[in-house]
Amino acid sequence: PVSRVMTSPAITADSATEVLSALATMTQRRIRHLPVVEGGEIKGIVSIGDLVKYRMERIEAEAEAMRDYIQSA
């Protein structure tokens, strides 16, 4: 049965959970998918790949903004 391989109780996040916090939880607990729960209902599931992609996009956007700022000075 699935119960033999699943985490119990389930590790979840809510929509207000910060990306870095979710990444830390997933890394520490060695899980690749994190259910997002609101009001006792699953609203979605994020993967570690989703979160890493989001962080990379943010880092690239910040670097581009910094390059633009430096070039305009």
C-alpha positions in Angstrom: 0.0 0.0 0.0 1.0 3.6 -0.6 1.0 4.2 3.2 4.2 2.1 3.4 6.1 4.7 1.4 4.4 8.0 2.1 5.4 10.6 4.7 2.9 10.6 7.6 1.7 13.1 8.6 2.0 14.7 5.2 4.4 17.6 4.9 2.5 20.6 3.4 2.8 24.3 2.8 0.2 27.0 2.4 0.1 29.7 -0.3 1.9 32.2 2.0 4.9 29.9 2.5 8.1 31.7 1.2 9.9 30.0 -1.7 13.1 29.7 0.2 11.3 28.2 3.2 9.6 25.6 1.0 13.0 24.8 -0.7 14.6 24.4 2.7 11.9 22.1 3.9 12.0 20.0 0.8 15.8 19.7 1.0 15.9 18.9 4.7 13.1 16.3 4.4 14.3 15.0 1.1 11.0 15.4 -0.7 10.5 16.5 -4.3 6.8 17.5 -4.2 5.0 19.6 -1.7 1.2 19.8 -1.5 -0.2 23.4 -1.0 -3.1 23.3 1.4 -5.6 26.0 2.2 -8.6 25.4 4.5 -7.9 21.7 4.7 -8.0 21.3 0.9 -5.2 20.7 -1.5 -5.0 23.7 -3.8 -2.0 22.4 -5.8 1.4 20.7 -5.7 4.8 22.4 -6.3 7.9 20.4 -7.2 11.4 21.3 -6.2 12.0 21.9 -9.9 9.2 24.5 -10.0 10.8 26.3 -7.0 14.4 26.2 -8.3 13.2 27.5 -11.7 11.4 30.4 -10.0 14.5 31.2 -8.0 16.7 31.1 -11.0 14.4 33.5 -12.9 14.4 35.9 -10.0 18.2 35.8 -9.7 18.6 36.4 -13.4 16.1 39.3 -13.3 17.9 40.9 -10.3 21.3 40.5 -12.1 19.8 42.1 -15.2 18.4 45.0 -13.2 21.8 45.5 -11.5 23.6 45.5 -14.9 21.1 48.1 -16.3 21.6 50.2 -13.2 25.4 50.1 -13.5 25.3 50.9 -17.2 23.0 53.9 -16.7 25.3 55.4 -14.0 
